[in-house]
Amino acid sequence: MEALLKDVELRKKNPDWGELEFQTLYFGGGTPSVLSSDALKTIVATISASFKTNGFLETTIEVNPEDVTRQALEGWKDAGFNRLSIGVQSFCDAQLKWMNRKHSGKEALEAVALAKEAGFKRVSIDLIYGLPQFDLTWEQTVDIALGLPIDHISCYALTVEPRTVLGSRVAKGLETEMPDERVEKDYRYICDAANSEGFDHYEVSNWARGKSGRAIHNTGYWSGDPYLGLGAGAHGFIGGKRYAVISNNPKYIASLNAEKLPVTEEFLSDRDRCNESLMTGLRTASGVNFDGLEKRWGHNPAKHNHVLFNKWILEGGLVQVSQNPESVFRIPEAKWLIGDRIASDLFVT
């Protein structure tokens, strides 16, 4: 925590960050809910005093269900948080045990109820699909989630990563990955069920109960806004420059103690920016203005890859969002699972 506060102190001396007015604050990933409320207050107060904010529009903290208590909730409110992102993942105890999660399905439900009792009007939950099925089906999980007093759901497919317990077990043949058909079936169900319950599918993995439920902070990432990342493993972006902070805690602390920011930087070309705008824009319901990309970055993927662009239009992978302007296209919900393939086909190379 002392290194993090030093990180803030060194960042605020940079004129690039000093000129910006920040609208949102987000604590996560990792598990910031293990910090004491006093520690959180100190960090938030230091950040607020060091940068222009004019009061944050949205302050989110990621929490685990087992950390959600009445005392903790009051502490998070006192620290200035007005939005919770609860890592539910599943309501099935057998699935949670399989994932080595500490909480139970009952604790997840209680966490949401406690958050609402404490006065948190904005509550989001995370769910994972494509999991092995035990005593609770994915359809039942989704139906339970949609019946909760929440305004946002983030939903991700289970991915098998190397150098993880699951990755090792799959490699040894002790576990099998879910077939694509099952993953697609799960995704289709939450799309249809969430729509029936009035949730707006505004990004490939995110649903909001009305526009007021949308995550302002995450929308900034998808829109290409600058963002300041603090702490070990954090990333930031400003003025065409992206940086990554070292993810090794001891090295992070040692570097900050020596008054140095342990970062690596990458400068993005206009072509890089165009491709990133294309990729993140096609993940959203708003889509991409292809003429706008050309005006801003000097590249138009629709012209550069006109054969593939027309192919995806004919196959229904791209649809026009509106007639004005005519150059705005999005990936329809039914094709979002192959969105990365569509976007990469259109990259300017």
N, C-alpha and C positions, 0 to 999 in steps of 0.2 A: 504494500500500500504506500509506503514511503517513496518507493521508486516511481510509482504511478503519479504521485503528487509532484515529484521532480520532473517527470515527463511533461506534465501540464505546464510547469514553470518554464521549461525550455521552449515548449511550443508557443507559448504566448508572446515570446520575444520575436517570433517570426512574423514579419509584416503581412505575409500572405494570409495567415490565419487571423491576425488582428483586425483586418479590414472586413472580414465576413461577419454576418449576423446569423447565428445558428438558431434554427427553429425547433429542432428535436434533439432528444438525448435518449440513447439506447444502451442499456447494460446487458451484454450477452454477445456471443454464446458463452460456453462454459456454464458455471453455476454461481452467478453473483448472489443468489439468495442465501448462500452459506455465510456471507459477510454479516457482521453485526449491524444494527440500525445506526449506531454511532459512526461506524466506519463509512457506511453509505452516505450519511449526512455530510461527513467531512469531505468526501470525494465530490459529491454534487455541489456543495457550497464552494469548493475550490474552483471547480470548472465554471460555475456561474459567475464567480468574481473575476475570472481570468479572461473571459471572452464575451463578446457582445451577444446577448440573447434576447433582451426585451421580454423575458419570461418565455419559457419553452411552451410551444403549442402542445407538445406531446412528450411525455417522459415514460419510457417503458423499461421494465426490468423482467428478465427471464427468471422464472422460479420453478423449482421442482415441487410436486404436490406434497411430498413429505415435509417440506420446509414451511408450508402455509399454515400458520397458526394465527390466532387473533392478535397476539402480541407482535408477531412478525409483520402482519398486515398494517398495524398501526405505525410500526417503525418505517415501513416503506412509504406510507402516506406522509409521515413527518419529514422524510428525506426528500419529498417532492415528487414522488412517482404518481402518475394518474392512469397508468395502463399496465396491466399484467399480461405476460405471455407464459402460460402454464404448460410445462412439458408433460402432457398426459400420455401421449403415444398410443395407449390402448386402455380399455376398461376390462380387459380379460386378464385375470390373475396369472393364468398359465403363460400367456404371451409375455407379460411383464417379467415373469420369472425367467423365461427363455432369453429375454433381452438384458438380464441382470439389472433390472430396475429395482429400486428400493421400495417403491410405493405399490399399493394395491389399487384395484379398480375403485373400491369404496373410498379410499383416501383421495383419489382424483376427483370423484364427485363431491366429496366434502370440501375439497380445496376451492372449487368453483363456488359452492354455496357460501363458504366463509368470506370469499372475496366480495361477493355481492352484499352480504350483511355488513361488511366493513365500509361499504360505500364506493367500491370501485365500479364505475359505470362502464369502463372499457376493459373487457376481459377477452383474451384470445387463448385458444388451446391448439396444441400441435397433435397431429395424429399421423400414424405410419400405416400405409397399406402394402399389400404384397407380403404379409407375414404368414407363417405357418398357422393353420386354423386349428383351434382347440375347441373349447366349449362355447365360445362366443363368436358368432360370425361377424364378418366385416359389415354386413348390412345392419346388424344389431348395434354394432359400435357406432356407426354413422347416425342411426336413428336416435340413440342415446345422446350423442353430441348435439344434434340439432334441436333437441328438447331442452337443452340447458340455457340458462340466462347469460348467454355470451353474445358478443357482437362480431366475432372474427374466428375463423378456422384456417390454420395452415396445415397442409397435408402433403406428405412426401412418400415416395416409394422407397421401400427398403433397398439399400445398396450394399453390396458386398465389397468391402474395402480390403486391400492387402494389409498385412501386418496387424490384423485385428483377430480377436478370438473367432468371430464368425468366418472371416476370410480363411483362417487356418483350418477350421472344421470343414468348410466347403472344399478346400484343396485336398483334404484327406478323405473326402467322400463320406464324411460323417453327417453332413447336411447337404441339402439340395436347394438351389435357388428356385423361387417360384417361376413357373412358365410365364412368358409374356402375355398369354391369353388371360391368365388369372389376374395379373397386374392391371391389364386393360379393363377387365370386368370390374375390378374394385374401383378404378378411377371413374368409369362410367357411372357407377352407382352413386358416388358422392356428388358428381356433377348434376345428375338428375334429381337426387333427393334434396340437395341444397337449394337448387332452383325452385323446387316445389315449396320450400319453406321460406322463400323470399330472400335468400342470400345471393349477393351479386358476385359472380365469378370474375373478378377484375384482373387476376393474374393467374398464370398457369397452376400455381400451387396455393392460391389464396382466395378465400371467400369472405365477404363482409356483409353484415346485415344492414344494408343501405350504405350510401356513400360515406356517412359519418363514421361507419365502422372500419373504413379502410385505414391501413397503417401508413401514416404520413411519412414516417422515417424510411420505411422500405421503398415507398414510392419514389423517394429522392434518389435511391440507388438506381432504380430502373430508368429514371429520367436523366441520368448523367450529372446530377448535382454534385458539387464538391462535398466531401465529408472528412472529418478529422477522426482518425482512429487512435486511441490511447491504450497502452498496456501491451504486455507480451503477447505476440501473435496477432496483433491488430493490423489492419490495413487502412490506408487513407488515400484520398485522391483530390488533387486540385491543379487547375491550370495545365491540363495535359500531362501531369506527372503523377504516377501512382507509386506508393511506397508500402513496404511490408516491414513490420517490427519483428525482431528476432523472437522466436517462440520459446526459447530456452529460458526458464525463469532465473536461474542463477546468473547466466550471462547478461540477461536484461538488467537485473539489479546491479551487477558489477559495473556495467556501462553507465547507468544513470548516476551511480555513486561517483563516477569519474567525470560527470557533467557532459556525457556524450549520448546522443540519440542513436540507439543500435538499429539502424534502418538500412534497407537496400532500396534503391529507387529505379524506376523504369519510366522513360519518356515515351509517350505515345504519339505516333504520327497522326496526321489527319485521316489517313486510311484506317489506322487502328481505331480511332475514335468513331469513324463511320461504321465499322464492323461491330463495335461494341454497342453503339446506338441501335443498330439493326437487331442484334441479338436480344438485347434487353427489351426493346420496343415490341418485338414479336412475341415476347412472353406476356404481354398485357392485352387487355381487351381494347385498349385505345389504338393499338397498332402502330404503324410507322408511316410517316409522310416521306415518301421516297424523293420527291422534289425538294423537300425541306432538307434532307440529308445532303443533297447536291449543293444547295445554297450555303449550307453551314460548313461542310467538310470538303467540297469539291469533288465528291464521288457520288454516283447514283447506282446502287447495286442492281436496280431494275434494268438499267441500260447496259451495265457492265456484263450482266449475266442474263440477257434478255431471253435466251432460249429456255433456261431453267425457270426463270420468272414466269414465262408464259405457260410452261409445263405445269407448274404448281397452281396456276389459276385454273387451267383446264381440269386438273385433278381435284380441285376444291381445297387445296392446301392454303391458298390465299384468297381472301374475299375482300371486296371493297367495303370500307367502313361507312363512307358517306360520299355523296356526289360532290361535295364542296369542302375541301379540295378533292379532285378526282384521284390524286396520287396517294391517298391514305389506304393502306391495306393491313389486314390482320390475319392471324391464323384462327380459324374457327375452333370452337371448343372441341369438336369431334376429332380434330387433327393435332391438338396441342401435345399429345404424347410423343409425336414425331417432330415437334417444333424445332429442336436443336438441329435435326437433319435438314429441315427446310431453310433455317437461317444460315447454316454452313454452306449450303448450295449457293447462296446468294452473296457470300463474302467477296469483297473486292480483293483480288490477289495480285 
